[in-house]
Amino acid sequence: MWYEIVYRVLSILNYIVLLLIGIPLLIQVLYVVFSFVKKKTWPESEVKAKIAYLIPAHNEEDVIYDSVKSIIDGQKYPREKFDVFVVAHNCTDKTAEEAKKAGAIVLTLDDPDESHNMAVYPLRYGMDYIMAIEDDPYEMIIRVDADNHLNDVYSLKMNDAYQAGVDLARPYEGAINGTQNFFTKACAMFYVFESRYGSRVRERLNLAAHVNGSGAMMSVRMLKATGGYDCETISEDAEYYFNRLLQGIKGRYVEDAIVYEDMPSSLKVTYNRNRRIGSGTSKLLKTKLFKLLGHFFKTGSLSCLEVFMTYSLLIYTVLLATWIPLFYIYNFVFLGFAAYGGLELTLYPIEYYKTLLWNTIIIAACILLGLFVFFGYIQALVLALVEYKKLGAKKRRELITAVVFFPFFLIVYTITICIGTMSKPKWVKVKRNTKNN
């Protein structure tokens, strides 16, 4: 009958969807399996480069003073060898005044174009300003967000990598407020997963690190040679990294340099953050991501292939949040009627559908259980035991609830990323939590 044919066609399509999702998912599994490898370290250098810390800020008066002050007072690095620049972008509060009070060099950017309400514009403005300084020039720029704090050896470790020839690098991403509530714990674990598992394994395999966001180090020599901060999208950090990878410049991972971030403390803030990630990544898929796949076929760059696989998983969240639940609801309803509901069957006998129904139930249950246990409980438990301090906890038991509920957070993450791919979020004032911790 026609409904049997429809079922077979949809089943074949589902196998293709599972394959698309399964390949990048397998890569994440391998990162966890091989995470025991020793971390990469860089030779300690006596030569000290001049560093410009650059912070794009839009109405960040609540946190900017503490963030700037923590960099200026907290780095074990010659004070004359680094400065903090804050670009106050369309601010209507006291961001500029608070930044100056903390010791930053403040640049004011008033831009009436609403389409420019993205971090890329103050970042580009600041980088152009810094690169134009010829008297005692800066050698590298480190992008920091307005809510970030750094460990005290951050400048030293990034300098070691720079002196070893690194032009583009990412740090370890930890959490300031990782134990505030369930959302901060879960978000912190998500970020630490990428640092502890993905980034370490990539570095040891000589694959490009994913340089995206807070704490990214860019050498001035590279910026000048490649035309500056050549980005346009809301996910400018990933876009810049993609651009460099297409030019053969690999990002590297400096694990001992740690940036502590303010994690979202509510469903609303988590939703808004993930919308931005989903929206930006979907735009990159259209403009850059398939170029990386083409570059792999052209040059054989495994880094390009790995980035394509990993970032495509974010796009596949649309399939995870829509196709997968809808197909399996349809699947079980159809098989239930075919096996026990008296449907007229012509392609296969009723016993076939009974066997298929129960086999599908068993396989689906095993897969769901495996994903919950492996991606949820096991990886969360390992992170809580090994990385609890970088998660913002003083004792491991503070993270028990995060371990228990982490699989459910991954479901929320998938759904909100999916929504983000179909939306156009704006750069607005973000609710911060650092003063409450």
C-alpha positions in Angstrom: 0.0 0.0 0.0 1.0 3.6 -0.5 1.6 4.2 3.2 4.1 1.4 3.3 6.0 3.0 0.4 6.0 6.4 2.2 7.3 4.7 5.3 10.2 3.0 3.4 11.1 6.4 1.7 11.1 8.2 5.0 13.1 5.5 6.7 15.8 5.8 4.0 15.9 9.5 4.5 16.2 8.9 8.3 19.2 6.7 7.7 20.9 9.6 5.8 20.0 12.0 8.6 21.5 9.6 11.3 24.7 9.3 9.2 25.0 13.1 8.9 24.6 13.5 12.7 26.6 10.4 13.6 29.9 11.2 11.9 30.6 14.6 13.8 29.1 13.0 17.0 31.7 10.2 16.7 34.4 12.8 16.6 33.2 14.2 19.9 33.3 10.6 21.3 36.9 10.2 20.2 37.9 13.5 22.0 36.6 12.1 25.2 38.2 8.7 24.7 41.7 10.2 24.0 41.5 13.0 26.5 44.1 11.3 28.7 46.9 12.5 26.4 49.4 14.9 28.0 48.7 18.6 27.4 50.9 20.7 25.1 53.2 23.2 26.8 55.3 25.9 25.2 59.0 26.7 26.0 59.4 29.5 28.6 60.7 32.6 26.9 62.8 35.4 28.4 61.7 37.8 25.6 58.5 39.6 26.5 56.3 40.9 23.7 54.2 44.0 24.1 50.5 43.0 24.5 47.3 44.9 23.9 44.2 43.5 25.7 41.1 44.6 23.8 37.6 44.7 25.3 34.5 45.5 23.2 31.9 46.9 25.6 28.3 47.9 25.2 26.7 49.2 28.4 28.9 47.1 30.7 29.3 49.5 33.7 28.4 46.7 36.1 31.5 44.6 35.4 34.0 46.5 33.3 35.9 48.0 36.3 36.5 44.7 37.9 37.5 43.0 34.6 40.0 45.8 33.7 41.4 46.0 37.2 41.9 42.2 37.4 44.0 42.3 34.3 46.1 45.3 35.2 46.7 44.2 38.8 46.7 40.4 38.4 49.2 39.6 35.6 52.6 38.3 36.4 54.0 40.2 33.5 56.0 43.4 33.2 53.5 46.2 33.6 55.2 48.3 30.9 54.7 45.5 28.5 50.9 45.4 28.3 47.9 47.8 28.2 44.1 47.3 28.3 42.0 49.0 25.7 38.2 49.3 26.0 36.1 50.3 23.1 32.9 51.8 24.5 30.5 51.1 21.7 27.2 53.1 21.6 27.2 53.2 25.4 24.5 55.0 27.3 25.8 54.3 30.8 29.2 54.8 32.6 31.1 52.1 30.9 33.8 54.5 29.6 34.2 56.2 33.0 34.5 52.9 34.9 37.0 51.6 32.4 39.2 54.7 32.7 39.0 54.6 36.5 40.3 51.0 36.4 43.3 52.1 34.3 42.1 51.2 30.7 42.8 53.2 27.6 39.2 54.0 26.4 38.2 54.4 22.8 34.7 55.7 22.1 32.8 54.4 19.1 29.4 56.1 18.4 27.9 54.4 15.4 24.3 55.3 14.5 24.0 52.4 12.0 21.8 49.8 13.8 23.1 47.0 11.6 26.5 47.6 13.3 25.3 46.6 16.7 27.7 43.6 16.8 31.0 43.0 18.5 32.9 42.9 15.2 32.6 46.7 14.8 34.2 47.8 18.1 36.8 45.0 17.7 37.8 46.2 14.3 37.9 49.8 15.4 40.1 48.9 18.3 42.4 46.7 16.3 42.9 49.3 13.6 43.7 51.9 16.3 46.2 49.6 18.0 47.9 48.5 14.8 48.4 52.1 13.8 50.5 52.8 16.8 54.1 53.1 15.6 55.9 54.4 18.6 56.6 51.3 20.8 54.2 49.1 18.8 52.2 46.2 20.2 53.1 42.8 19.0 49.9 40.9 19.9 46.3 41.6 20.6 44.3 39.5 23.1 40.5 39.9 22.7 38.7 39.8 26.1 35.0 40.2 26.9 33.8 42.7 29.4 33.0 40.1 32.1 36.2 38.0 31.8 38.9 37.4 34.4 42.3 35.8 33.6 44.6 33.6 35.5 47.8 35.4 36.7 50.1 33.7 34.1 47.9 34.4 31.1 50.2 36.9 29.5 53.3 34.8 30.2 51.8 31.7 28.6 50.5 33.5 25.6 53.8 35.2 25.2 55.6 31.8 25.3 53.4 30.6 22.5 53.9 33.8 20.5 57.7 33.6 20.9 57.6 30.0 19.6 56.0 31.3 16.4 52.3 31.1 17.1 50.2 33.8 15.5 46.7 32.7 16.6 45.8 30.9 19.8 42.9 30.1 22.1 43.0 29.6 25.9 41.3 27.3 28.3 37.8 28.5 29.0 36.7 28.3 32.7 33.9 29.8 34.7 33.7 32.7 37.3 30.3 31.8 38.6 30.1 28.1 37.8 28.4 27.1 41.1 25.8 29.8 41.2 22.9 27.6 40.0 22.0 24.8 37.6 22.3 26.9 34.5 25.8 28.3 35.3 27.0 24.8 36.2 25.8 23.2 33.0 27.0 26.0 30.8 30.4 25.9 32.5 30.6 22.2 31.9 29.8 22.7 28.2 32.6 25.2 27.8 35.1 23.2 29.8 34.3 20.1 27.8 35.6 21.9 24.7 38.8 23.0 26.4 39.6 19.8 28.3 38.6 17.3 25.7 38.4 18.8 22.2 41.1 21.4 22.3 43.7 19.2 24.0 43.2 16.3 21.6 43.3 18.6 18.6 46.6 20.2 19.8 48.2 16.8 20.3 47.1 15.6 16.9 48.4 18.8 15.3 44.9 19.8 14.2 43.9 23.5 14.3 42.5 24.7 17.6 39.1 26.3 17.5 39.9 30.0 18.2 36.6 31.5 19.0 35.8 34.2 21.5 37.1 35.2 24.8 40.9 35.2 25.3 41.8 34.8 21.6 45.4 35.9 20.9 46.2 37.4 17.5 49.6 38.6 16.5 49.8 42.0 15.0 52.1 40.7 12.3 49.4 38.3 11.2 46.6 40.9 11.4 48.6 43.3 9.2 49.6 40.6 6.7 46.0 39.4 6.3 44.1 42.7 6.1 43.1 43.2 9.7 40.0 41.9 11.4 38.2 40.8 8.2 34.9 39.7 9.6 31.2 40.7 9.1 28.9 38.4 11.0 27.6 38.1 14.5 29.9 35.1 15.0 33.0 37.2 14.0 35.3 35.2 16.2 34.7 31.9 14.4 34.6 33.7 11.0 38.0 35.2 11.6 39.3 31.7 12.5 37.8 30.2 9.4 39.4 32.9 7.2 42.8 32.2 8.6 42.4 28.4 8.3 41.5 28.9 4.6 44.9 30.8 4.3 46.7 27.9 6.0 47.2 29.6 9.4 46.4 27.2 12.2 45.0 28.2 15.5 46.9 26.7 18.5 45.8 25.9 22.1 47.5 27.4 25.1 46.0 25.3 27.9 47.8 27.0 30.8 46.3 30.4 29.9 42.8 30.4 31.4 40.0 32.8 30.8 37.2 32.7 33.4 33.8 33.7 32.0 30.5 34.8 33.5 28.1 31.9 32.7 24.4 32.4 32.0 22.4 32.0 35.2 18.8 31.6 33.8 17.0 30.0 30.9 16.4 33.4 29.3 20.1 34.3 29.3 21.1 30.8 28.1 18.5 31.0 25.4 19.7 34.5 24.2 23.3 33.3 24.1 22.5 30.2 22.2 20.4 32.1 19.7 23.4 34.2 18.9 25.6 31.1 18.4 23.0 29.4 16.3 22.3 32.5 14.2 26.0 33.2 13.6 26.8 29.6 12.8 24.0 29.3 10.3 25.3 32.3 8.4 28.8 30.9 8.4 27.5 27.6 7.0 26.1 29.6 4.0 29.3 31.6 3.4 32.4 29.9 4.8 31.8 26.3 6.1 31.5 24.6 2.7 34.6 26.5 1.6 36.5 24.6 4.3 35.2 21.3 3.0 36.3 22.3 -0.5 39.7 23.4 0.9 40.1 19.9 2.4 39.6 18.3 -1.0 41.9 20.8 -2.6 44.8 20.7 -0.1 44.2 17.6 2.1 44.0 19.7 5.2 42.6 17.5 8.0 42.1 20.6 10.1 39.6 22.0 7.6 37.7 18.6 7.5 37.6 18.5 11.3 36.3 22.0 11.6 33.6 21.3 9.0 32.5 18.2 10.8 32.4 19.9 14.2 30.7 23.1 13.2 28.2 21.2 11.0 27.0 19.5 14.2 25.7 22.8 15.4 23.6 23.1 12.2 22.5 19.5 12.6 20.9 20.5 15.9 18.0 21.6 13.6 17.6 17.9 12.6 18.0 16.8 16.2 15.3 19.1 17.4 12.8 18.6 14.5 13.3 15.7 12.2 14.4 13.1 14.8 11.4 13.5 17.2 8.9 13.9 14.4 10.1 10.9 12.5 10.2 8.6 15.5 6.8 9.7 16.6 5.6 8.8 13.1 7.7 5.7 13.0 6.2 4.2 16.2 2.6 5.2 15.3 2.9 3.6 11.9 4.6 0.4 13.1 2.1 0.1 15.9 -0.9 0.2 13.5 0.9 -2.0 11.0 1.7 -4.6 13.6 -1.4 -4.5 15.8 -3.9 -2.1 14.2 -5.1 -4.1 11.3 -3.7 -2.0 8.4 -3.9 -3.6 5.0 -0.4 -4.7 4.1 1.1 -5.6 0.7 4.8 -5.1 0.9 5.7 -7.1 4.0 3.8 -9.5 6.2 2.5 -8.5 9.6 5.3 -10.4 11.5 7.9 -8.3 9.8 6.3 -5.1 11.2 6.0 -6.6 14.7 9.7 -7.6 14.7 10.7 -4.2 13.3 8.6 -2.4 15.9 10.2 -4.1 18.9 13.7 -4.1 17.4 13.4 -0.3 16.8 12.2 0.2 20.4 15.1 -1.7 21.8 17.7 -0.1 19.6 16.4 3.4 20.2 16.3 2.9 23.9 19.9 1.6 23.9 21.1 4.5 21.9 19.3 7.1 24.0 20.6 5.4 27.2 24.1 5.3 25.8 24.0 9.0 24.8 22.6 10.0 28.2 25.3 8.0 30.0 28.3 8.8 27.9 27.7 12.4 26.7 25.8 13.3 29.9 26.8 11.5 33.0 30.3 10.1 32.3 31.8 13.2 30.7 30.1 15.5 33.3 31.3 13.3 36.2 34.9 13.3 34.9 34.9 17.1 34.5 33.5 17.5 38.0 36.2 15.3 39.4 39.2 16.6 37.5 38.3 20.2 36.5 36.1 21.4 39.3 38.3 24.4 40.2 38.2 25.7 36.6 34.4 25.2 36.8 34.4 27.7 39.6 33.9 25.2 42.4 35.9 24.9 45.6 34.7 21.4 46.3 33.7 18.6 43.9 30.4 18.0 45.7 29.2 21.5 44.6 28.8 20.1 41.1 26.6 17.0 41.9 23.4 18.6 40.6 25.2 19.6 37.4 26.3 16.0 36.8 22.7 14.7 37.5 21.0 17.2 35.2 23.6 17.8 32.5 21.9 15.5 29.9 18.8 17.6 30.2 20.8 20.8 29.7 22.1 19.3 26.4 18.5 18.9 25.3 17.8 22.6 26.1 21.0 23.5 24.3 20.0 21.7 21.2 16.6 23.3 21.1 17.8 26.8 21.7 20.6 26.5 19.1 18.0 25.2 16.6 15.8 28.3 17.3 18.9 30.5 16.8 19.5 29.2 13.3 16.2 30.6 12.3 16.4 34.0 14.1 18.3 37.3 14.0 19.3 38.2 17.5 20.6 41.7 18.4 23.6 42.8 20.5 21.9 44.1 23.6 23.0 44.7 27.2 23.7 41.3 28.9 22.7 40.5 32.4 25.8 39.8 34.3 26.3 37.8 37.5 29.9 38.3 38.6 29.2 40.8 41.4 26.9 38.3 43.1 29.5 35.6 43.5 
